[in-house]
Amino acid sequence: MCGLCEEAVKDEMVRSERLIDTEEAMTHHMNFCRKSTSPDPPLSLAIDLIEAMRRFIRRGLDSPRPSML
């Protein structure tokens, strides 16, 4: 597993509403990857980049916020 996937699996374990093990977190991550990839090539590199940024921002917005002091 690459470093990015390893971090994504750890993040999946932390973000889960219930306690899950590494195997289940890996399954969640693999399902996410399957949904995120398409067999069809993007219409353009700009559209592909926009879609990637949209997913990145949405994921960041869904993350729990640390409490501010």
VOMAR-985014 format. One record per residue (C-alpha): residue in one letter; residue number from 0; x, y, z. Coordinates in Angstrom, 2 decimals. Layout:
<vodos>
+------+-----+---------+---------+---------+
! type ! seq !       x !       y !       z !
+------+-----+---------+---------+---------+
!    A ! NUM !       X !       Y !       Z !
...
+------+-----+---------+---------+---------+
</vodos>
This chain:
<vodos>
+------+-----+---------+---------+---------+
! type ! seq !       x !       y !       z !
+------+-----+---------+---------+---------+
!    M !   0 !    0.00 !    0.00 !    0.00 !
!    C !   1 !    1.39 !    3.42 !   -0.88 !
!    G !   2 !    1.88 !    6.16 !    1.70 !
!    L !   3 !   -1.14 !    8.12 !    0.48 !
!    C !   4 !   -3.43 !    5.11 !    0.79 !
!    E !   5 !   -1.97 !    4.30 !    4.20 !
!    E !   6 !   -2.83 !    7.80 !    5.42 !
!    A !   7 !   -6.30 !    7.58 !    3.86 !
!    V !   8 !   -6.96 !    4.29 !    5.68 !
!    K !   9 !   -5.81 !    5.81 !    9.00 !
!    D !  10 !   -8.06 !    8.81 !    8.32 !
!    E !  11 !  -10.96 !    6.48 !    7.56 !
!    M !  12 !  -10.49 !    4.77 !   10.94 !
!    V !  13 !  -10.45 !    8.10 !   12.79 !
!    R !  14 !  -13.41 !    9.59 !   10.93 !
!    S !  15 !  -15.66 !    6.55 !   11.28 !
!    E !  16 !  -18.69 !    7.01 !   13.52 !
!    R !  17 !  -17.95 !    3.64 !   15.11 !
!    L !  18 !  -14.80 !    1.72 !   15.89 !
!    I !  19 !  -13.55 !   -0.08 !   12.76 !
!    D !  20 !  -10.45 !   -2.16 !   12.19 !
!    T !  21 !   -7.82 !   -1.66 !    9.52 !
!    E !  22 !   -9.39 !   -4.23 !    7.20 !
!    E !  23 !  -12.77 !   -2.44 !    7.18 !
!    A !  24 !  -11.11 !    0.96 !    6.77 !
!    M !  25 !   -9.18 !   -0.42 !    3.79 !
!    T !  26 !  -12.44 !   -1.69 !    2.28 !
!    H !  27 !  -14.00 !    1.76 !    2.70 !
!    H !  28 !  -10.98 !    3.36 !    1.02 !
!    M !  29 !  -11.02 !    0.89 !   -1.88 !
!    N !  30 !  -14.74 !    1.54 !   -2.42 !
!    F !  31 !  -14.05 !    5.29 !   -2.45 !
!    C !  32 !  -11.28 !    4.80 !   -5.02 !
!    R !  33 !  -13.54 !    2.71 !   -7.25 !
!    K !  34 !  -16.26 !    5.39 !   -7.15 !
!    S !  35 !  -13.71 !    8.14 !   -7.81 !
!    T !  36 !  -12.21 !    6.58 !  -10.90 !
!    S !  37 !  -13.99 !    6.35 !  -14.17 !
!    P !  38 !  -13.17 !    4.09 !  -17.10 !
!    D !  39 !  -13.84 !    7.03 !  -19.41 !
!    P !  40 !  -11.08 !    9.61 !  -19.87 !
!    P !  41 !  -11.90 !   13.13 !  -18.63 !
!    L !  42 !  -13.19 !   15.59 !  -21.19 !
!    S !  43 !  -10.19 !   17.75 !  -20.46 !
!    L !  44 !   -7.40 !   18.03 !  -17.94 !
!    A !  45 !   -9.05 !   21.19 !  -16.54 !
!    I !  46 !  -12.29 !   19.33 !  -15.81 !
!    D !  47 !  -10.33 !   16.48 !  -14.22 !
!    L !  48 !   -8.47 !   18.96 !  -12.00 !
!    I !  49 !  -11.70 !   20.74 !  -11.04 !
!    E !  50 !  -13.32 !   17.42 !  -10.05 !
!    A !  51 !  -10.29 !   16.43 !   -7.98 !
!    M !  52 !  -10.30 !   19.78 !   -6.16 !
!    R !  53 !  -14.05 !   19.52 !   -5.55 !
!    R !  54 !  -13.60 !   16.11 !   -3.89 !
!    F !  55 !  -10.63 !   17.40 !   -1.87 !
!    I !  56 !  -12.54 !   20.45 !   -0.59 !
!    R !  57 !  -15.67 !   18.47 !    0.23 !
!    R !  58 !  -13.64 !   15.95 !    2.18 !
!    G !  59 !  -11.98 !   18.78 !    4.10 !
!    L !  60 !  -15.33 !   20.39 !    4.88 !
!    D !  61 !  -16.68 !   17.09 !    6.18 !
!    S !  62 !  -13.74 !   16.61 !    8.55 !
!    P !  63 !  -14.27 !   17.34 !   12.24 !
!    R !  64 !  -12.90 !   20.71 !   13.32 !
!    P !  65 !  -10.49 !   21.06 !   16.24 !
!    S !  66 !  -11.92 !   23.21 !   18.99 !
!    M !  67 !  -10.62 !   26.76 !   18.96 !
!    L !  68 !   -9.14 !   28.19 !   22.18 !
+------+-----+---------+---------+---------+
</vodos>
